[in-house]
């Protein structure tokens, strides 16, 4: 009986450790649809139907015209072997979408505020499919 109790105890401990590790791995990737609020975090990959986007952090930058530093949110967008960095900023306070292109298609990234869905939480983004610029 003692051997069975020890075995059950060890197996339970293994499950207690393996469960969160497996869950953490699964949570590192998230599937998303266009036009829906999606939570993002540093290093978390979000899979949209046509590409993957990952928040990589933020940086500040000033310009000669405006010495006040602007906050930029940096995202890595990839499709197959193609990878590019997309920067979003509120700049002078006008909160609008950032247009980007990957794989020959055009998209819009929204943070903080969406023209269609209103204000977004600090950890939410929206991606919309967009028409190519004329």
C-alpha positions in Angstrom: 0.0 0.0 0.0 2.8 2.4 0.8 4.4 2.0 -2.7 1.1 2.8 -4.3 0.7 6.0 -2.2 4.1 7.1 -3.1 3.5 6.5 -6.8 0.2 8.4 -6.7 1.9 11.3 -4.9 4.7 11.5 -7.5 2.3 11.3 -10.4 0.1 14.0 -8.9 3.1 16.2 -8.5 4.1 15.6 -12.1 0.6 16.6 -13.3 0.7 19.7 -11.1 3.9 20.9 -12.7 3.1 19.7 -16.3 -0.3 21.3 -16.4 0.7 25.0 -16.0 3.7 24.5 -18.3 1.6 23.0 -21.0 -1.0 25.8 -20.5 1.6 28.5 -20.7 2.9 27.1 -24.0 -0.6 27.0 -25.5 -1.3 30.5 -24.3 1.9 31.8 -26.1 -0.1 31.6 -29.4 -3.6 32.9 -29.9 -5.8 32.7 -33.0 -7.8 35.9 -33.9 -10.2 37.2 -36.4 -10.2 40.5 -38.1 -12.4 43.2 -36.5 -12.3 41.7 -33.0 -10.6 42.9 -29.8 -7.5 40.9 -29.1 -5.4 41.0 -26.0 -1.7 41.4 -26.7 1.4 41.1 -24.5 5.2 41.2 -25.1 6.3 38.0 -26.9 2.8 36.6 -27.4 2.1 35.6 -31.0 -1.3 36.3 -32.4 -2.3 34.4 -35.5 -4.6 36.1 -37.9 -5.9 34.3 -41.0 -3.2 35.8 -43.3 -0.2 36.6 -40.9 1.1 36.5 -37.4 1.7 39.6 -35.3 3.7 39.9 -32.1 4.1 42.9 -29.7 7.8 43.4 -29.2 7.8 46.5 -26.9 7.8 50.3 -27.2 10.3 53.1 -27.8 10.3 56.9 -27.6 11.4 59.2 -30.3 11.5 63.0 -30.8 11.6 64.9 -34.0 13.2 68.3 -34.9 9.7 69.8 -35.3 8.4 68.6 -32.0 11.0 68.0 -29.2 8.5 66.2 -27.1 9.1 62.4 -27.4 6.4 60.3 -29.0 5.7 56.8 -27.7 5.8 54.1 -30.3 4.4 50.6 -29.9 6.4 48.1 -32.0 4.9 45.0 -33.5 6.6 42.3 -35.6 4.4 41.1 -38.5 5.3 37.9 -40.4 3.9 35.8 -43.2 6.0 32.8 -44.3 9.6 34.1 -44.7 8.5 37.8 -44.9 8.8 39.8 -41.7 8.5 43.5 -41.0 8.1 45.8 -38.1 5.0 48.0 -37.8 5.0 51.0 -35.5 1.9 52.6 -34.0 1.9 55.9 -32.2 -0.7 58.5 -31.1 1.9 61.1 -32.2 0.5 64.5 -31.5 -2.6 63.0 -29.9 -4.6 62.0 -33.0 -5.4 58.4 -32.3 -5.9 56.7 -35.6 -5.2 53.4 -37.3 -1.7 52.4 -38.7 -1.9 51.0 -42.2 0.5 48.3 -43.2 0.9 45.8 -46.0 2.2 42.2 -45.9 1.9 39.4 -48.5 0.4 41.9 -51.0 -2.6 42.6 -48.8 -3.4 45.8 -46.8 -4.5 46.0 -43.1 -5.1 48.5 -40.4 -3.9 48.2 -36.8 -5.8 50.1 -34.1 -4.8 50.7 -30.5 -6.4 52.8 -27.8 -9.4 53.7 -29.9 -11.3 52.1 -32.8 -13.4 54.1 -35.2 -16.0 51.3 -35.2 -15.7 49.8 -31.7 -14.8 52.8 -29.5 -12.1 52.9 -26.8 -9.8 49.9 -26.4 -8.1 48.8 -23.2 -4.3 49.3 -23.0 -3.7 45.6 -23.7 -6.1 45.4 -26.7 -5.6 45.7 -30.4 -7.8 45.5 -33.5 -6.8 44.5 -37.0 -9.0 45.2 -40.0 -8.6 44.1 -43.6 -8.2 47.3 -45.7 -8.5 48.3 -49.3 -5.3 49.0 -51.1 -4.4 52.7 -51.2 -5.2 54.3 -54.6 
